Amino acid sequence: MASTLTAMVLGLLSEGERHGYDLMRDMEERGMLRWARASKVGVYKALARLEEEGSLTSWTEKEGNLPERRVYAITAAGEDRLRDLVYSLCSSREPLRMDMAVGVAFLHRLEPGEALDSMRRRREFLASQAKRLAREGDLLRGLSADLFLEILSRERAMYRSELRWLDRIISIMEREGAHEQA
């Protein structure tokens, strides 16, 4: 399976050299950290691994009174690796993740009020995320590549789809709760 973190690191470095901190900032600003988990430690481990295998090169820079910082750049081998990763990720036969469905399948293990509360909390979170993505889309229009806007559009559609699904589940749970009280 292709490493999304490796692809993000190599992809950003293919645009130009960066410090590790800059990579994390760029991942956050572009919304990539919603697509794949990446911690500061994970990014620095990936940088070390990629440099060791020859996909990156690095050097230290010192600016004024600031401490030395390591700068990373992609190599020709890294460009090849990135192309392989992009192809692998885009042609993936990996199914959609259904982690939430596992929880829903066992909702009966919770007290009815607790189960309903968990679904409402999830719905509230998704609704706030969908609103944030809409604002983000407005900010990115004209500033970002069309592909990033398309990714954002897909992400918003997935949130809307899960919101509709949750609304149906909450409705069923509320109906069943009303029947039990009657």
CORZI-V621352 format. One line per field, one symbol per residue. ss: DSSP state (a for helix, b for strand, c for the rest). phi: phi as a letter, one per 40 degrees, with the letter a starting at -180 (. if undefined). psi: psi as a letter, one per 30 degrees, with the letter a starting at -180 (. if undefined). Layout:
# CORZI-V621352
ss=???
phi=???
psi=???
This chain:
# CORZI-V621352
ss=cccaaaaaaaaaaacccbbaaaaaaaaaaccaaaaccccaaaaaaaaaaaaacccbbbbbbcccccccbbbbbbcaaaaaaaaaaaaaaaccccccccaaaaaaacaaaccaaaaaaaaaaaaaaaaaaaaaaaaaaaaacccccaaaaaaaaaaaaaaaaaaaaaaaaaaaaaaaaaaaac
phi=.ccccccccccccccicacdccccccccccgccccacabdcccccccccccccgcbbaabbbbfccccbcbbbcbcccccccdcccccccbdbccccbdccccccbdccccdccccccccccccccccccccccccccccdgbbcdccccccccccccccccccccdccccccccccccccc
psi=kkjeeeeeeeeeffflllleeeeeeeeeefgfffekkkleeeeeeeeeeeeefgfllllkkkjbgllkkkkkkkleeeeeeeeeeeeeefgkgklkkheeeeeefgffflkeeeeeeeeeeeeeeeeeeeeeeeeeeeefkfflkeeeeeeeeeeeeeeeeeeeeeeeeeeeeeeeeeeef.
